[in-house]
Amino acid sequence: MKRMHVHVGVNDLGQSIRFYSTLFGAGPTVIKHDYAKWMLDDPRVNFAISAGHHEAKGIEHLGIQVENGEELVEVYGRLKAADRPVLEEGATTCCYAKSEKSWIADPDGVVWETFLTNGDATDYGDSPILTAASLSASNDSCCAPDIASAPACISSCG
């Protein structure tokens, strides 16, 4: 079963952990010095917050987390059918997790990730520059943004 993913950049991690724990009626399932994550079943969402990894605060990106390889293939097929540039990141370490993921932006530049988490990691990791995916959504480019030449950055994750 798939799970909605939301990642929010925050200024004060402790204050935000208290707020969201109260809002959700549950504490985070993962807490790091710069990151917290709630794996909620009602509503079924992977809700993450992080401090210090974002240029702007607020909604960083949205996503769909899958539970197995078959679901990942299904969702990747939908990305390709959406007629938008897709950033195929592949195997990566991000947000203290090892994952297989791809990124896409809607026509207005809202960035979405699709991913399968397959293990924990000891560091936050990094991810492609999501502004490249967002900017490609707002132009008539026929090709996915070239992230290979972009410097790696700790910008956002699932």
GURO-212942 format. One record per residue (C-alpha): residue number from 1; chain; x negated, y, z. Coordinates in steps of 0.25 Angstrom, whole numbers, m for minus. Layout:
<site><nr>NUM</nr><kette>A</kette><x>X</x><y>Y</y><z>Z</z></site>
...
***
This chain:
<site><nr>1</nr><kette>A</kette><x>0</x><y>0</y><z>0</z></site>
<site><nr>2</nr><kette>A</kette><x>m5</x><y>14</y><z>m4</z></site>
<site><nr>3</nr><kette>A</kette><x>m7</x><y>25</y><z>6</z></site>
<site><nr>4</nr><kette>A</kette><x>m7</x><y>40</y><z>4</z></site>
<site><nr>5</nr><kette>A</kette><x>m20</x><y>47</y><z>7</z></site>
<site><nr>6</nr><kette>A</kette><x>m21</x><y>62</y><z>11</z></site>
<site><nr>7</nr><kette>A</kette><x>m34</x><y>69</y><z>15</z></site>
<site><nr>8</nr><kette>A</kette><x>m34</x><y>83</y><z>22</z></site>
<site><nr>9</nr><kette>A</kette><x>m46</x><y>91</y><z>24</z></site>
<site><nr>10</nr><kette>A</kette><x>m45</x><y>98</y><z>38</z></site>
<site><nr>11</nr><kette>A</kette><x>m53</x><y>109</y><z>46</z></site>
<site><nr>12</nr><kette>A</kette><x>m53</x><y>102</y><z>60</z></site>
<site><nr>13</nr><kette>A</kette><x>m53</x><y>87</y><z>60</z></site>
<site><nr>14</nr><kette>A</kette><x>m49</x><y>86</y><z>75</z></site>
<site><nr>15</nr><kette>A</kette><x>m37</x><y>95</y><z>74</z></site>
<site><nr>16</nr><kette>A</kette><x>m32</x><y>88</y><z>61</z></site>
<site><nr>17</nr><kette>A</kette><x>m34</x><y>74</y><z>67</z></site>
<site><nr>18</nr><kette>A</kette><x>m25</x><y>79</y><z>79</z></site>
<site><nr>19</nr><kette>A</kette><x>m15</x><y>85</y><z>70</z></site>
<site><nr>20</nr><kette>A</kette><x>m14</x><y>73</y><z>60</z></site>
<site><nr>21</nr><kette>A</kette><x>m14</x><y>63</y><z>71</z></site>
<site><nr>22</nr><kette>A</kette><x>m2</x><y>70</y><z>77</z></site>
<site><nr>23</nr><kette>A</kette><x>5</x><y>72</y><z>64</z></site>
<site><nr>24</nr><kette>A</kette><x>3</x><y>57</y><z>60</z></site>
<site><nr>25</nr><kette>A</kette><x>5</x><y>52</y><z>75</z></site>
<site><nr>26</nr><kette>A</kette><x>m8</x><y>44</y><z>73</z></site>
<site><nr>27</nr><kette>A</kette><x>m22</x><y>46</y><z>74</z></site>
<site><nr>28</nr><kette>A</kette><x>m32</x><y>45</y><z>63</z></site>
<site><nr>29</nr><kette>A</kette><x>m37</x><y>31</y><z>59</z></site>
<site><nr>30</nr><kette>A</kette><x>m51</x><y>37</y><z>55</z></site>
<site><nr>31</nr><kette>A</kette><x>m58</x><y>48</y><z>62</z></site>
<site><nr>32</nr><kette>A</kette><x>m72</x><y>54</y><z>58</z></site>
<site><nr>33</nr><kette>A</kette><x>m78</x><y>67</y><z>62</z></site>
<site><nr>34</nr><kette>A</kette><x>m73</x><y>73</y><z>49</z></site>
<site><nr>35</nr><kette>A</kette><x>m61</x><y>64</y><z>45</z></site>
<site><nr>36</nr><kette>A</kette><x>m49</x><y>57</y><z>50</z></site>
<site><nr>37</nr><kette>A</kette><x>m39</x><y>48</y><z>43</z></site>
<site><nr>38</nr><kette>A</kette><x>m25</x><y>42</y><z>46</z></site>
<site><nr>39</nr><kette>A</kette><x>m20</x><y>30</y><z>40</z></site>
<site><nr>40</nr><kette>A</kette><x>m5</x><y>31</y><z>42</z></site>
<site><nr>41</nr><kette>A</kette><x>5</x><y>21</y><z>39</z></site>
<site><nr>42</nr><kette>A</kette><x>17</x><y>31</y><z>41</z></site>
<site><nr>43</nr><kette>A</kette><x>16</x><y>38</y><z>31</z></site>
<site><nr>44</nr><kette>A</kette><x>6</x><y>29</y><z>24</z></site>
<site><nr>45</nr><kette>A</kette><x>m6</x><y>39</y><z>22</z></site>
<site><nr>46</nr><kette>A</kette><x>m21</x><y>40</y><z>24</z></site>
<site><nr>47</nr><kette>A</kette><x>m22</x><y>54</y><z>29</z></site>
<site><nr>48</nr><kette>A</kette><x>m36</x><y>59</y><z>31</z></site>
<site><nr>49</nr><kette>A</kette><x>m42</x><y>72</y><z>36</z></site>
<site><nr>50</nr><kette>A</kette><x>m56</x><y>77</y><z>35</z></site>
<site><nr>51</nr><kette>A</kette><x>m64</x><y>89</y><z>39</z></site>
<site><nr>52</nr><kette>A</kette><x>m76</x><y>95</y><z>32</z></site>
<site><nr>53</nr><kette>A</kette><x>m75</x><y>88</y><z>19</z></site>
<site><nr>54</nr><kette>A</kette><x>m66</x><y>98</y><z>11</z></site>
<site><nr>55</nr><kette>A</kette><x>m67</x><y>111</y><z>5</z></site>
<site><nr>56</nr><kette>A</kette><x>m52</x><y>114</y><z>8</z></site>
<site><nr>57</nr><kette>A</kette><x>m43</x><y>109</y><z>20</z></site>
<site><nr>58</nr><kette>A</kette><x>m30</x><y>102</y><z>17</z></site>
<site><nr>59</nr><kette>A</kette><x>m26</x><y>91</y><z>8</z></site>
<site><nr>60</nr><kette>A</kette><x>m39</x><y>86</y><z>2</z></site>
<site><nr>61</nr><kette>A</kette><x>m33</x><y>75</y><z>m7</z></site>
<site><nr>62</nr><kette>A</kette><x>m22</x><y>64</y><z>m7</z></site>
<site><nr>63</nr><kette>A</kette><x>m23</x><y>50</y><z>m11</z></site>
<site><nr>64</nr><kette>A</kette><x>m18</x><y>35</y><z>m12</z></site>
<site><nr>65</nr><kette>A</kette><x>m25</x><y>25</y><z>m3</z></site>
<site><nr>66</nr><kette>A</kette><x>m23</x><y>11</y><z>m8</z></site>
<site><nr>67</nr><kette>A</kette><x>m25</x><y>m2</y><z>0</z></site>
<site><nr>68</nr><kette>A</kette><x>m32</x><y>m11</y><z>m11</z></site>
<site><nr>69</nr><kette>A</kette><x>m38</x><y>m12</y><z>m24</z></site>
<site><nr>70</nr><kette>A</kette><x>m25</x><y>m15</y><z>m32</z></site>
<site><nr>71</nr><kette>A</kette><x>m19</x><y>m3</y><z>m26</z></site>
<site><nr>72</nr><kette>A</kette><x>m31</x><y>5</y><z>m30</z></site>
<site><nr>73</nr><kette>A</kette><x>m31</x><y>0</y><z>m45</z></site>
<site><nr>74</nr><kette>A</kette><x>m16</x><y>4</y><z>m45</z></site>
<site><nr>75</nr><kette>A</kette><x>m18</x><y>18</y><z>m40</z></site>
<site><nr>76</nr><kette>A</kette><x>m30</x><y>20</y><z>m49</z></site>
<site><nr>77</nr><kette>A</kette><x>m21</x><y>16</y><z>m60</z></site>
<site><nr>78</nr><kette>A</kette><x>m11</x><y>27</y><z>m56</z></site>
<site><nr>79</nr><kette>A</kette><x>m23</x><y>38</y><z>m56</z></site>
<site><nr>80</nr><kette>A</kette><x>m27</x><y>34</y><z>m70</z></site>
<site><nr>81</nr><kette>A</kette><x>m13</x><y>35</y><z>m75</z></site>
<site><nr>82</nr><kette>A</kette><x>m11</x><y>49</y><z>m68</z></site>
<site><nr>83</nr><kette>A</kette><x>m18</x><y>55</y><z>m80</z></site>
<site><nr>84</nr><kette>A</kette><x>m28</x><y>63</y><z>m71</z></site>
<site><nr>85</nr><kette>A</kette><x>m43</x><y>63</y><z>m69</z></site>
<site><nr>86</nr><kette>A</kette><x>m47</x><y>52</y><z>m59</z></site>
<site><nr>87</nr><kette>A</kette><x>m59</x><y>52</y><z>m51</z></site>
<site><nr>88</nr><kette>A</kette><x>m63</x><y>38</y><z>m49</z></site>
<site><nr>89</nr><kette>A</kette><x>m72</x><y>38</y><z>m37</z></site>
<site><nr>90</nr><kette>A</kette><x>m73</x><y>23</y><z>m34</z></site>
<site><nr>91</nr><kette>A</kette><x>m79</x><y>18</y><z>m22</z></site>
<site><nr>92</nr><kette>A</kette><x>m82</x><y>29</y><z>m12</z></site>
<site><nr>93</nr><kette>A</kette><x>m84</x><y>32</y><z>3</z></site>
<site><nr>94</nr><kette>A</kette><x>m75</x><y>43</y><z>7</z></site>
<site><nr>95</nr><kette>A</kette><x>m68</x><y>47</y><z>21</z></site>
<site><nr>96</nr><kette>A</kette><x>m75</x><y>36</y><z>28</z></site>
<site><nr>97</nr><kette>A</kette><x>m70</x><y>26</y><z>19</z></site>
<site><nr>98</nr><kette>A</kette><x>m75</x><y>18</y><z>7</z></site>
<site><nr>99</nr><kette>A</kette><x>m65</x><y>19</y><z>m4</z></site>
<site><nr>100</nr><kette>A</kette><x>m62</x><y>17</y><z>m19</z></site>
<site><nr>101</nr><kette>A</kette><x>m55</x><y>29</y><z>m24</z></site>
<site><nr>102</nr><kette>A</kette><x>m51</x><y>38</y><z>m36</z></site>
<site><nr>103</nr><kette>A</kette><x>m46</x><y>53</y><z>m36</z></site>
<site><nr>104</nr><kette>A</kette><x>m36</x><y>60</y><z>m45</z></site>
<site><nr>105</nr><kette>A</kette><x>m30</x><y>74</y><z>m44</z></site>
<site><nr>106</nr><kette>A</kette><x>m15</x><y>77</y><z>m48</z></site>
<site><nr>107</nr><kette>A</kette><x>m13</x><y>88</y><z>m58</z></site>
<site><nr>108</nr><kette>A</kette><x>m13</x><y>99</y><z>m48</z></site>
<site><nr>109</nr><kette>A</kette><x>m27</x><y>94</y><z>m42</z></site>
<site><nr>110</nr><kette>A</kette><x>m22</x><y>87</y><z>m30</z></site>
<site><nr>111</nr><kette>A</kette><x>m33</x><y>76</y><z>m28</z></site>
<site><nr>112</nr><kette>A</kette><x>m28</x><y>61</y><z>m25</z></site>
<site><nr>113</nr><kette>A</kette><x>m37</x><y>49</y><z>m21</z></site>
<site><nr>114</nr><kette>A</kette><x>m34</x><y>35</y><z>m23</z></site>
<site><nr>115</nr><kette>A</kette><x>m42</x><y>25</y><z>m15</z></site>
<site><nr>116</nr><kette>A</kette><x>m45</x><y>12</y><z>m8</z></site>
<site><nr>117</nr><kette>A</kette><x>m52</x><y>12</y><z>5</z></site>
<site><nr>118</nr><kette>A</kette><x>m61</x><y>0</y><z>7</z></site>
<site><nr>119</nr><kette>A</kette><x>m69</x><y>3</y><z>19</z></site>
<site><nr>120</nr><kette>A</kette><x>m74</x><y>13</y><z>29</z></site>
<site><nr>121</nr><kette>A</kette><x>m86</x><y>22</y><z>28</z></site>
<site><nr>122</nr><kette>A</kette><x>m95</x><y>28</y><z>38</z></site>
<site><nr>123</nr><kette>A</kette><x>m96</x><y>42</y><z>31</z></site>
<site><nr>124</nr><kette>A</kette><x>m86</x><y>51</y><z>25</z></site>
<site><nr>125</nr><kette>A</kette><x>m91</x><y>49</y><z>11</z></site>
<site><nr>126</nr><kette>A</kette><x>m88</x><y>58</y><z>m1</z></site>
<site><nr>127</nr><kette>A</kette><x>m79</x><y>59</y><z>m13</z></site>
<site><nr>128</nr><kette>A</kette><x>m79</x><y>66</y><z>m26</z></site>
<site><nr>129</nr><kette>A</kette><x>m76</x><y>81</y><z>m27</z></site>
<site><nr>130</nr><kette>A</kette><x>m61</x><y>81</y><z>m27</z></site>
<site><nr>131</nr><kette>A</kette><x>m60</x><y>95</y><z>m33</z></site>
<site><nr>132</nr><kette>A</kette><x>m65</x><y>89</y><z>m46</z></site>
<site><nr>133</nr><kette>A</kette><x>m53</x><y>80</y><z>m46</z></site>
<site><nr>134</nr><kette>A</kette><x>m43</x><y>91</y><z>m42</z></site>
<site><nr>135</nr><kette>A</kette><x>m49</x><y>100</y><z>m53</z></site>
<site><nr>136</nr><kette>A</kette><x>m48</x><y>90</y><z>m64</z></site>
<site><nr>137</nr><kette>A</kette><x>m33</x><y>89</y><z>m61</z></site>
<site><nr>138</nr><kette>A</kette><x>m31</x><y>104</y><z>m64</z></site>
<site><nr>139</nr><kette>A</kette><x>m38</x><y>104</y><z>m78</z></site>
<site><nr>140</nr><kette>A</kette><x>m36</x><y>96</y><z>m91</z></site>
<site><nr>141</nr><kette>A</kette><x>m48</x><y>88</y><z>m89</z></site>
<site><nr>142</nr><kette>A</kette><x>m47</x><y>74</y><z>m95</z></site>
<site><nr>143</nr><kette>A</kette><x>m58</x><y>68</y><z>m87</z></site>
<site><nr>144</nr><kette>A</kette><x>m60</x><y>65</y><z>m72</z></site>
<site><nr>145</nr><kette>A</kette><x>m69</x><y>76</y><z>m65</z></site>
<site><nr>146</nr><kette>A</kette><x>m84</x><y>72</y><z>m65</z></site>
<site><nr>147</nr><kette>A</kette><x>m87</x><y>69</y><z>m51</z></site>
<site><nr>148</nr><kette>A</kette><x>m100</x><y>62</y><z>m54</z></site>
<site><nr>149</nr><kette>A</kette><x>m107</x><y>75</y><z>m55</z></site>
<site><nr>150</nr><kette>A</kette><x>m101</x><y>81</y><z>m43</z></site>
<site><nr>151</nr><kette>A</kette><x>m108</x><y>81</y><z>m30</z></site>
<site><nr>152</nr><kette>A</kette><x>m103</x><y>72</y><z>m20</z></site>
<site><nr>153</nr><kette>A</kette><x>m95</x><y>79</y><z>m9</z></site>
<site><nr>154</nr><kette>A</kette><x>m87</x><y>75</y><z>3</z></site>
<site><nr>155</nr><kette>A</kette><x>m74</x><y>81</y><z>m1</z></site>
<site><nr>156</nr><kette>A</kette><x>m63</x><y>72</y><z>2</z></site>
<site><nr>157</nr><kette>A</kette><x>m59</x><y>58</y><z>3</z></site>
<site><nr>158</nr><kette>A</kette><x>m48</x><y>48</y><z>7</z></site>
***
